[in-house]
Amino acid sequence: MIKEMTKKLAASAKVSCGAMHGPSHIPQEGSYDQVYDLRQLSGFSHSVGTCAPKQGACKLTLNVKDGVIAEALVEVIGCSGMTQSAAMAAEILPGKTLLEALNTDLVCDAINVAMREMFLAIAYGRTQTAFSDGGLPIGAGMDDLGAGLRSQIGTSYGTVEKGPRYLELTEGYVLSLGLDAQSRIIGYKFVHIGKMMDLIKDGAAAGEALEKTTGTYGRYHEAVTYIDPRRE
């Protein structure tokens, strides 16, 4: 029966498919393109991935030019081994095509997942620079780190018995918390570690550098009580 059907199909007239319109256009760097080849892909964007046990996460920032990774920023948190993996990924990624990077073991599962999600974002035109004419120059990834070139880290801790403790926020490493009469946090004192280290590298004494890079947030100076969030 199969042979008979095959003979009938072989003798049938060939019908052409009219829907040969190619791939959908995607927005990238200020233009709409039909992408047939990886070398046509360009974009600057970010992605986040986690490892299987969810004990760490990676934020990956890539600047892709003509299908090749020209810039990579790898930020990780949560696992001590991830920092070494991030160091290796920063060596591995630049110069690779998107397909090479997708099929390369980036050592840490969270970084691998972030790379996978990044590939999808760029291939579907969902980049930060989708509508930015010409994209961003190499070096744009460092702008995300701001002054002092440190990752934006937020670390807070709280318990039912003792309440919240702010340890590190966007402004920097928290030195003390200011509490009002009801023991509520109304401000904090912080030191910007990146700026402090820059001053020390430029020759400033540690004490002087600490003083110059220390600031306060909120109504810190109106507080009734001050506590060290790490010791009290």
C-alpha positions in Angstrom: 0.0 0.0 0.0 2.9 2.4 0.9 4.5 1.5 -2.5 1.4 2.3 -4.4 0.9 5.6 -2.5 4.6 6.5 -3.2 4.1 5.8 -7.0 1.0 8.0 -7.0 2.8 10.9 -5.3 5.7 10.6 -7.7 3.4 10.9 -10.6 1.6 13.9 -9.0 2.1 17.5 -10.2 4.4 19.6 -8.1 2.6 22.5 -6.3 4.7 25.5 -5.3 4.4 27.1 -1.9 3.6 30.8 -2.2 4.5 31.8 1.3 8.2 32.2 0.7 8.6 35.6 2.3 11.7 34.8 4.4 12.2 35.4 8.1 10.3 38.1 10.0 12.0 41.5 10.3 13.5 42.2 13.7 14.5 45.6 15.1 18.2 46.0 15.8 20.3 49.2 16.2 17.8 51.5 14.5 16.8 49.3 11.5 14.4 46.5 10.7 16.3 43.5 9.2 15.6 40.1 7.8 18.3 38.0 9.3 19.5 35.1 7.4 23.0 34.8 8.9 24.4 35.2 12.4 26.8 37.9 11.1 23.8 40.1 10.5 23.1 40.3 14.2 24.1 43.3 16.3 23.0 44.6 19.6 23.8 45.6 23.2 21.8 44.0 26.0 21.7 42.2 29.3 20.4 38.8 30.5 20.2 36.9 33.8 20.6 33.2 34.5 20.6 31.0 37.5 22.2 27.6 38.2 20.2 24.4 38.7 20.2 24.5 42.6 19.5 28.3 42.4 22.3 29.1 44.8 23.7 31.8 42.5 22.9 34.1 39.6 24.7 35.8 36.8 23.9 39.1 35.0 25.5 39.0 31.6 26.0 42.1 29.4 27.1 41.7 25.8 27.9 44.1 23.0 27.6 42.2 19.7 28.8 43.7 16.5 28.1 41.8 13.2 27.5 38.5 15.0 30.7 38.7 17.1 30.9 39.5 20.8 33.0 42.7 21.1 32.4 43.3 24.8 31.4 41.2 27.7 30.6 42.2 31.3 30.0 39.2 33.7 28.5 39.9 37.1 27.8 37.1 39.5 26.5 36.7 43.1 25.7 33.9 45.5 28.4 31.3 45.0 32.2 31.5 45.7 33.1 29.4 42.7 31.1 31.7 40.4 33.7 34.5 40.7 36.4 32.3 39.1 33.9 31.1 36.4 33.1 34.8 35.6 36.8 35.5 35.3 37.1 32.6 32.8 34.0 33.7 30.9 35.4 37.2 30.5 38.4 35.6 28.8 36.3 33.2 26.7 33.5 35.4 25.3 35.1 38.3 23.5 35.9 37.5 19.9 33.5 34.5 19.7 30.4 34.5 17.4 27.0 34.2 19.1 26.8 30.6 18.0 30.2 29.7 19.3 29.4 31.4 22.7 26.1 29.5 22.9 27.9 26.2 22.4 30.8 27.0 24.7 31.0 25.7 28.3 31.2 28.9 30.3 32.1 26.8 33.4 29.2 28.1 35.6 25.6 26.9 34.8 24.2 30.3 35.7 26.5 32.0 33.1 25.5 29.4 30.5 21.8 30.1 31.2 22.4 33.8 30.9 24.2 33.3 27.6 21.3 31.2 26.3 18.8 33.9 27.2 21.0 36.5 25.7 21.1 34.6 22.4 17.3 34.5 22.3 17.0 38.2 23.0 19.4 39.1 20.2 18.0 36.6 17.7 14.5 38.0 18.3 15.5 41.7 18.3 14.8 42.2 22.0 17.9 44.1 22.8 18.4 47.3 24.7 19.6 49.0 21.4 16.9 47.6 19.2 15.8 51.2 18.3 19.1 52.9 18.9 20.7 54.0 15.7 24.1 52.4 15.3 24.0 50.8 18.7 26.4 51.6 21.5 30.2 51.9 21.3 32.6 49.3 22.8 33.0 50.2 26.5 29.3 51.0 27.1 29.1 48.0 29.4 31.4 49.7 31.9 28.9 52.5 32.2 26.5 50.2 34.0 29.0 50.0 36.9 29.0 53.7 37.5 31.6 55.6 39.4 34.1 53.3 41.1 33.4 50.5 38.6 31.7 48.2 41.0 28.6 46.1 40.5 25.3 47.4 41.8 24.8 45.2 44.9 22.0 45.1 47.4 22.4 43.0 50.5 19.7 43.2 53.2 18.9 40.8 56.0 16.0 40.5 58.5 14.7 38.3 61.2 11.4 38.3 63.3 13.4 38.8 66.5 15.8 41.5 65.5 14.2 43.1 62.4 15.9 44.4 59.3 19.6 45.1 58.6 20.8 47.0 55.5 24.3 45.7 54.7 25.1 47.1 51.2 22.9 49.2 48.9 23.4 51.2 45.7 25.2 54.0 47.5 27.8 51.6 49.0 28.8 49.6 52.0 26.5 50.5 55.0 28.4 51.6 58.1 25.5 52.3 60.4 21.8 52.6 60.5 19.9 55.6 62.0 16.8 54.7 64.0 14.0 56.9 65.2 12.2 56.8 68.6 10.2 53.8 67.5 13.4 52.0 66.4 12.5 52.3 62.7 15.3 52.9 60.1 15.1 56.4 58.8 18.6 56.6 57.2 22.0 55.2 57.0 25.7 56.1 56.6 27.7 54.4 53.8 31.1 54.4 52.2 31.5 54.1 48.4 34.1 51.3 48.3 35.0 51.9 44.6 35.7 55.6 45.0 37.6 55.0 48.3 39.9 52.5 46.6 40.6 54.9 43.7 41.7 57.5 46.2 44.0 55.1 48.0 45.5 54.0 44.7 46.2 57.6 44.0 48.1 58.0 47.2 45.6 59.2 49.8 45.8 57.8 53.3 43.2 55.2 54.1 41.6 57.4 56.8 41.4 60.4 54.5 40.0 58.3 51.7 37.3 56.8 54.0 36.3 60.2 55.2 36.0 61.7 51.6 33.9 58.8 50.3 31.5 58.5 53.3 28.0 59.9 53.0 24.5 59.6 54.4 21.1 58.8 53.0 17.6 59.7 54.3 17.1 61.4 57.7 20.2 59.9 59.1 21.2 63.0 61.2 17.7 63.1 62.8 18.1 59.6 64.2 17.7 59.0 67.9 19.9 55.8 67.9 22.6 54.5 65.6 23.6 50.9 65.2 26.2 48.9 63.3 24.1 46.5 61.1 26.9 43.8 61.3 27.6 43.9 65.0 24.4 44.9 66.7 
